[in-house]
Amino acid sequence: MGMKARLERYVIRPDLELRRLRRSDAAALFACVDRNRSYLRAWLPWLDMSADASDMMGFIESSLAGYQSGGCFRLAMMVDGELAGCVAIEDIEPAHRCAKIGYWLDARQQGKGLMSDAVRFLMRHAFEERGLHLLELRAAVDNAPSRAVATRVGMKLDGVLRQREWLYDHYVDLAVYSVLAPEWRALSGA
Ligand SMILES: CC(C)(COP(=O)(O)OP(=O)(O)OC[C@H]1O[C@@H](n2cnc3c(N)ncnc32)[C@H](O)[C@@H]1OP(=O)(O)O)[C@@H](O)C(=O)NCCC(=O)NCCS
């Protein structure tokens, strides 16, 4: 890392802080994934690759690499001081100034608007700090809570990718949402 001091944490609201992942998060991250395993497995394809805390280290290491390379930007969701999910800018493509958003949240923290606020922060960060032009979000067509997040934060539906994701034993169609930098400026009043 260079000489530039890096802001590590972002206070989003009194009960929500986003901060960079650390190697010391492995145990708490695994505990959170493990207690939400069946709930997350309904929509996320990586649960069977997260069998123990050491599997979490691979995810954390690639997140640390992403901070350095700029390839991705993943943050821990700290809800009332406890690790309760992740939110990320993934697949950052400098040539096209586009990237994807991804997220998951502890089931017991749903219904508070935490993810919508976290995604709004990531949109601001992507467009203002990183100069991106487009953010995309892909959610299985039947994943109503995730599609509601996309709509709530002002993303628009581009279309549906047929059978685009393999979920353990079946394919799912993915709804693709996006927001462009000028649309975000209009939404945010910036
Ligand atoms: C997708 C997921 C993050 C959505 O979580 P969520 O809590 O519904 O999303 P939000 O944080 O935006 O909260 C919205 C809910 O809080 C309510 N809410 C309460 N206070 C709110 C506030 N201040 N602002 C916005 N919403 C608020 C909303 O009414 C909504 O509840 P509803 O669904 O009963 O109408 C969560 O379901 C999840 O992790 N799912 C499993 C993993 C997954 O699918 N990941 C995405 C793959 S594409």
PDBQT file of the ligand as one rigid body, heavy atoms in Angstrom, charges set to zero:
ROOT
HETATM    1  C1  LIG A 201     -31.426  -9.530  -0.621  1.00  0.00    +0.000 C 
HETATM    2  C2  LIG A 201     -31.384  -9.102   0.840  1.00  0.00    +0.000 C 
HETATM    3  C3  LIG A 201     -30.058  -8.425   1.147  1.00  0.00    +0.000 C 
HETATM    4  C4  LIG A 201     -32.523  -8.100   1.078  1.00  0.00    +0.000 C 
HETATM    5  O1  LIG A 201     -32.584  -7.747   2.451  1.00  0.00    +0.000 OA
HETATM    6  P1  LIG A 201     -33.714  -6.729   2.967  1.00  0.00    +0.000 P 
HETATM    7  O2  LIG A 201     -33.564  -6.555   4.399  1.00  0.00    +0.000 OA
HETATM    8  O3  LIG A 201     -35.034  -7.142   2.421  1.00  0.00    +0.000 OA
HETATM    9  O4  LIG A 201     -33.309  -5.400   2.181  1.00  0.00    +0.000 OA
HETATM   10  P2  LIG A 201     -33.215  -3.942   2.756  1.00  0.00    +0.000 P 
HETATM   11  O5  LIG A 201     -32.112  -3.813   3.703  1.00  0.00    +0.000 OA
HETATM   12  O6  LIG A 201     -33.217  -3.062   1.575  1.00  0.00    +0.000 OA
HETATM   13  O7  LIG A 201     -34.569  -3.755   3.574  1.00  0.00    +0.000 OA
HETATM   14  C5  LIG A 201     -35.802  -3.610   2.924  1.00  0.00    +0.000 C 
HETATM   15  C6  LIG A 201     -36.888  -4.015   3.862  1.00  0.00    +0.000 C 
HETATM   16  O8  LIG A 201     -36.782  -3.252   5.061  1.00  0.00    +0.000 OA
HETATM   17  C7  LIG A 201     -37.931  -2.404   5.207  1.00  0.00    +0.000 C 
HETATM   18  N1  LIG A 201     -37.423  -1.150   5.758  1.00  0.00    +0.000 N 
HETATM   19  C8  LIG A 201     -37.490  -0.787   7.057  1.00  0.00    +0.000 A 
HETATM   20  N2  LIG A 201     -36.858   0.374   7.254  1.00  0.00    +0.000 NA
HETATM   21  C9  LIG A 201     -36.387   0.775   6.053  1.00  0.00    +0.000 A 
HETATM   22  C10 LIG A 201     -35.643   1.906   5.616  1.00  0.00    +0.000 A 
HETATM   23  N3  LIG A 201     -35.239   2.857   6.469  1.00  0.00    +0.000 N 
HETATM   24  N4  LIG A 201     -35.312   1.988   4.309  1.00  0.00    +0.000 NA
HETATM   25  C11 LIG A 201     -35.689   1.041   3.433  1.00  0.00    +0.000 A 
HETATM   26  N5  LIG A 201     -36.387  -0.067   3.800  1.00  0.00    +0.000 NA
HETATM   27  C12 LIG A 201     -36.743  -0.188   5.102  1.00  0.00    +0.000 A 
HETATM   28  C13 LIG A 201     -38.551  -2.346   3.842  1.00  0.00    +0.000 C 
HETATM   29  O9  LIG A 201     -39.925  -2.086   3.905  1.00  0.00    +0.000 OA
HETATM   30  C14 LIG A 201     -38.270  -3.741   3.332  1.00  0.00    +0.000 C 
HETATM   31  O10 LIG A 201     -39.109  -4.658   3.983  1.00  0.00    +0.000 OA
HETATM   32  P3  LIG A 201     -40.163  -5.559   3.159  1.00  0.00    +0.000 P 
HETATM   33  O11 LIG A 201     -39.359  -6.462   2.278  1.00  0.00    +0.000 OA
HETATM   34  O12 LIG A 201     -40.884  -6.261   4.233  1.00  0.00    +0.000 OA
HETATM   35  O13 LIG A 201     -40.971  -4.563   2.390  1.00  0.00    +0.000 OA
HETATM   36  C15 LIG A 201     -31.574 -10.314   1.781  1.00  0.00    +0.000 C 
HETATM   37  O14 LIG A 201     -32.852 -10.849   1.572  1.00  0.00    +0.000 OA
HETATM   38  C16 LIG A 201     -30.541 -11.413   1.556  1.00  0.00    +0.000 C 
HETATM   39  O15 LIG A 201     -29.419 -11.319   2.010  1.00  0.00    +0.000 OA
HETATM   40  N6  LIG A 201     -30.934 -12.512   0.870  1.00  0.00    +0.000 N 
HETATM   41  C17 LIG A 201     -30.099 -13.686   0.680  1.00  0.00    +0.000 C 
HETATM   42  C18 LIG A 201     -28.893 -13.437  -0.192  1.00  0.00    +0.000 C 
HETATM   43  C19 LIG A 201     -29.242 -12.848  -1.520  1.00  0.00    +0.000 C 
HETATM   44  O16 LIG A 201     -30.263 -13.147  -2.109  1.00  0.00    +0.000 OA
HETATM   45  N7  LIG A 201     -28.360 -11.962  -2.016  1.00  0.00    +0.000 N 
HETATM   46  C20 LIG A 201     -28.560 -11.263  -3.275  1.00  0.00    +0.000 C 
HETATM   47  C21 LIG A 201     -28.250 -12.123  -4.444  1.00  0.00    +0.000 C 
HETATM   48  S1  LIG A 201     -28.580 -11.233  -5.958  1.00  0.00    +0.000 SA
ENDROOT
TORSDOF 0
